[in-house]
């Protein structure tokens, strides 16, 4: 009786490698967010303010972290979370309502003009990700 054929072994290895690579992707992770393109010149101030004040929780490029949600999720599109919602969040904080990250504290260092720049940057990121 002949032992297993080489084709069977190669097929088995391919199946195992495919399963391993499929398991390494994070469920719900936005696609195409491994690298974040630099924002256009007119949005760089918003990008810098976002990175300095928001990225610790919301991630560079708004992709989220274990401490805060991604802004590249449909729930943050302008029809659901308008620009004023970002102003209120920075000024007053937010009670957790969509996610299990806990409450967001108010961010005293971010002023309304800063939030305007940050929101323009976030909206650009969302457009790049096809959110709207």
N, C-alpha and C positions, 0 to 999 in steps of 0.2 A: 504494500500500500504506500502510495506516494504521499510525502508530507505536503503541507499547504503550498500553493503556488506563489511565486513572487508577485504576481498581479494582485492576489488577495492581500498580501502584506502591504503593498504600496497603497491599495485602496483603504485599508484600515488606518494607515498613518495619515492619509489625506483627511479622512473623516475626523480623526482625533484632533489634528491641527486646526481644522475648521471649527470644531466645537470649542477649542481653547480660545481662539481669536474672537469668536462670538461672545464668549463669556467675559471678555476683557472690556467690552463696551459698557458704559454706565447707562442704565435705563433712564430715559427722560433727558439725557444730556443733549443740549442743542447741537445739531449737526453743523459742521463747518466752523466751529469756534475754537479749534486748537490754536490757531494764530489769529491775532486781532490786527487788522490793518490800521495804520495811523489815520486819524481823522483828517478831513480836509482842513486847510489852514484856518478857515473861518470858524471851525469848531474846536480848535486846539485848546482854547481857554477852558471850554467846557470839559474836554478830555482831561486836562490837567487837574481841574477842580474835582472831577469825578474820581480820578485816581488818588488824589490826596484825601478825600473825605468820604468816599462811598465804596471804593474797591475792596477794602478790608473785608467787608461783609458781602458785597454784591459782585466781587471779582473784577479783575482787569477785563475790560471789554463787556462788562455787565453779564458775564456768564454764570454768576452765582458762586457760592462757596458753601461750606458746611454751616456757615453762620448766617447766611442770607440768600434769598431767592435770586434767580436770574431775571434780569429785565428783558431777556429775549424770549419771553413766554407770552402767549396770546393774552393772558390776563392783564398784562401791562400795556396793551395797545391803547391808543388815545380814546377810543370809544368806551373803554371800561375804566381806565385810570387816566383821566385827563391831566393836563399840565398842572392844574391847580392842586390835584391830589399830591403831587410831588412837593409843592410848596407847603401844604399842610403837614406832610410827613416830616419834612426837615424842621419846621417850626414847632410842631407839637408832639412828634413821635406818632407811632401807629400801634394800635392793639393788633395782635396776630389774628388774622381772619381768613387768609387763603392758605397759609403754610404753617408748618410746625417748627419754625425757627425761633419762636418767642416774639415778644414785643420789640418794636424798633424804638430806641430812645430818640428824643429830639436831638438835633445836631446844631448846637449853638454857634459853632464856627462857620456855618453856612448861612449866608444872608440871602434874601429874596433874589437879588441880582445874580448871585452865584448859582442859585437853583435854576434860574432862567437859562444860563449857559449850560448847566449840567443836563437839563431836559432836552435842549436842542441836540446835544451829543447823544443822549440815550435814544432819541427818536431816529437819529441817523443810524445808530447801531441796529435798531429794530428794522429799519428799512433794508439794511444790508442783509439781515437775517430772514427777510421775507415775512415779517410779522404783519406789516400793512403796506 
